[in-house]
Amino acid sequence: MTMQALREQHRELGIVLARLEAARARTMLPAPESWRGTARHAYDAAFDGIVMTSEAGIAAVRSARSRTAVAIGWMQRG
């Protein structure tokens, strides 16, 4: 039962990771070159925030998936 739950968790985390990476790729568009001044600075600041937040989220899911894989390996040996 525990092994099955870990495998399901690993699979689901893989799906979440793929969705996060795809969403990040779709939303990481640079500001139009015509934007200047305040609008450009505001966009760049928001863009940087989104990049940092998405990177943190992706890293957290990758870590959880990796730790789940380690737990599965540990359970298989035990």
Secondary structure, DSSP 8 states (H G I E B T S, - for coil): -HHHHHHHHHHHHHHHHHHHHHHHHHH-----TT--HHHHHHHHHHHHHHHHHHHHHHHHHHHHHHHHHHHHHHHHH-
